[in-house]
Amino acid sequence: MKCPFCNTDEDKVVDSRTTKDGSAIRRRRECLKCEKRFTTYERVEHVALMVAKKDGRREPFDPQKVKLGVLKACEKRPIAVEQVDRFVDEIEQTLMGSVDKEVSSEKIGALVMKKLRNLDEVAYVRFASVYRQFRDINEFMEELRKLLS
């Protein structure tokens, strides 16, 4: 592992433990040259999940895209970044746990909306307004009625 400070590849592991959800191993390392400490994570490498887009294109699943969408929906809401990180990890684990190695962008959006509805209703409505691309106020109001009932 190369040191992010001095780029030397000689270090020692100072501490090792699993993450709270058990999906990775967190390692504290110390560079033997500059003596600075840094953290690395060891995760199981999954077969690349492909996303089928609405226009027919295919691209690798990128959890960062999900995170950016959720962060935008949660803007100015009382939701910590750590909550969003856990949220995105749960989405990714759900998708990776599937037997399918290709998933539609619609399925990802629906999964995000379902989980977001439980996390924060305002964030849910924000995300839904972009994801569902409401054509007019009536479609938007219908979604709000569903949420309220």
C-alpha positions in Angstrom: 0.0 0.0 0.0 1.5 3.4 -1.0 1.6 6.1 1.6 -0.7 9.0 0.5 1.7 11.5 1.9 5.1 10.4 0.7 4.2 7.7 -1.9 6.5 5.1 -0.2 5.1 1.5 -0.3 6.5 0.5 3.0 4.1 0.6 6.0 2.9 -1.4 8.9 -0.6 -2.1 10.1 -1.2 -0.5 13.5 -4.8 -1.6 14.0 -7.3 -3.8 12.2 -11.0 -4.2 12.8 -14.2 -4.9 10.9 -16.6 -2.1 10.1 -19.9 -1.9 12.1 -21.9 -3.6 9.3 -19.2 -6.3 8.8 -18.8 -5.5 5.1 -15.2 -4.4 5.2 -12.0 -4.4 7.3 -10.6 -1.1 8.4 -6.9 -0.9 8.8 -4.9 1.9 10.4 -1.4 2.0 8.8 1.7 3.9 9.6 4.3 4.8 6.9 7.7 3.5 7.9 9.4 6.5 6.1 7.4 9.6 7.1 5.7 8.0 10.1 2.3 9.5 9.2 -0.9 7.4 9.7 -3.6 6.7 7.2 -6.7 4.4 7.0 -7.4 1.8 4.3 -10.5 -0.4 3.8 -10.5 -3.9 2.5 -13.7 -5.0 0.8 -14.9 -8.0 -1.1 -14.6 -7.4 -4.8 -17.9 -7.9 -6.6 -18.5 -8.7 -10.2 -19.3 -5.4 -11.9 -23.0 -4.6 -11.8 -24.2 -3.1 -15.0 -27.0 -0.5 -15.2 -29.3 -0.5 -18.2 -30.2 3.1 -18.9 -33.6 4.3 -20.4 -31.9 5.1 -23.7 -30.5 1.6 -24.1 -26.9 2.3 -23.0 -25.2 0.2 -20.4 -22.7 1.4 -17.8 -21.1 0.1 -14.6 -23.1 0.8 -11.4 -21.6 3.8 -9.7 -22.7 4.3 -6.0 -21.4 7.9 -6.2 -24.2 8.8 -8.6 -26.7 7.4 -6.1 -25.0 9.3 -3.3 -25.0 12.6 -5.2 -28.7 12.3 -6.0 -29.6 11.5 -2.4 -27.4 14.3 -1.1 -29.1 16.7 -3.4 -32.5 15.5 -2.2 -31.4 15.8 1.4 -30.0 19.3 1.1 -30.9 21.5 4.1 -32.5 18.5 5.8 -31.5 17.2 9.3 -29.7 14.2 7.7 -26.0 13.5 8.5 -23.6 12.5 5.7 -23.0 9.3 7.6 -26.7 8.4 7.3 -26.5 9.0 3.5 -23.3 6.9 3.3 -25.1 4.0 5.1 -28.2 4.5 2.9 -26.1 4.2 -0.3 -24.2 1.2 1.2 -27.6 -0.5 1.8 -28.7 0.2 -1.7 -25.5 -1.1 -3.1 -25.6 -4.3 -0.9 -29.2 -4.9 -2.0 -28.3 -4.6 -5.7 -25.1 -6.7 -5.3 -27.0 -9.4 -3.4 -29.3 -9.8 -6.4 -28.7 -12.8 -8.8 -29.0 -10.3 -11.7 -25.8 -8.7 -12.8 -27.6 -6.1 -14.8 -30.3 -3.8 -13.3 -32.4 -1.1 -14.9 -32.0 2.5 -13.8 -35.7 2.5 -13.1 -35.2 -0.3 -10.5 -32.4 1.6 -8.8 -34.6 4.8 -8.7 -37.6 2.9 -7.3 -35.4 1.3 -4.6 -33.9 4.7 -3.7 -37.4 6.2 -3.5 -38.7 3.4 -1.3 -35.9 3.8 1.2 -35.9 7.6 1.0 -39.6 7.7 1.9 -38.7 6.0 5.2 -35.7 8.3 5.8 -37.2 11.7 5.1 -40.5 12.6 3.4 -39.3 16.0 2.1 -36.2 14.4 0.6 -38.4 11.7 -0.9 -40.6 14.3 -2.6 -37.6 16.2 -3.9 -36.0 13.0 -5.3 -39.4 11.9 -6.8 -39.9 15.2 -8.5 -36.6 14.8 -10.4 -36.7 11.0 -10.9 -40.4 10.8 -12.0 -40.0 14.0 -14.2 -43.5 15.3 -13.4 -45.0 17.0 -16.5 -47.3 19.2 -14.5 -48.5 20.2 -11.0 -51.3 17.6 -11.1 -48.8 14.7 -11.3 -46.8 16.2 -8.5 -50.0 16.7 -6.3 -51.0 13.1 -7.0 -47.6 11.9 -5.6 -48.1 14.1 -2.5 -51.6 12.7 -2.0 -50.1 9.1 -2.1 -47.5 10.2 0.5 -50.1 11.7 2.8 -52.4 8.7 2.7 
